[in-house]
């Protein structure tokens, strides 16, 4: 449906601008993050973003609202 709307020029939803990142981490850490993400009802990506925001906030860094 979304693809057809784009083709027909009816896509009225604003698209979020995001940047990709390839991240390497130890397999054990990946499994822990994956498990916690599942427990929290978040995707692996959403969990990583959440955790990074928490860490930066703890350091007093203000990030733009997403």
N, C-alpha and C positions, 0 to 999 in steps of 0.2 A: 504494500500500500504506500509506504513512504517513498520507495523508489519510483513508483508510478506518479506520485504527486510531484516529485522533483522533475521527472521527465516532462510532465505536463505543465510545469511552472507554477504549481499551486503550493509549494512549500512555504508556509507562512511562519513556521516555528523558527525562532532564533536559534542558531547553533552555538553551543559553547565552544570556545577556543581552548584547546588543550595541547600540551606538548607530550610527546612520547619519551620514554626512557627505558633503555635496556639495563636491567639491574642484575648483577651477579651476587649471589649470597650462598653461604653453605647450605647444603640440603637440609640439615637439621633445623636451621633457622627458618627456611622456607616452609617446612612442615609445621612449625610452631605458629608462624604468622597465618598460614592457611587454616589451621585448626581454630585459632582465635577468631579469624574473620568469619568462619562458619558459625561459631557460637554466637557471635554478635549480629549475625544476619547481614553481613557485608560481603562484598566481593573482595578478592585479594587486593585489588587495586585500591578500593575504597578504604580498606583497613590500613594500607600503607600511607595513604594520604592523611587519614585520621591520625595515625601515630606520629607522622611528621609534624602535623599542625600542633599536636599536644606537646611535642618536644620543643618546638620553636617557641610556643607560648610560655613554657616553663622557663625558657631563657630570656623572656621579655621581648621577643621579636613579634612585631605585628605583621600579619599577612593580610592581603586583600581578601575580602569575602568572596567565596566561590559561588 
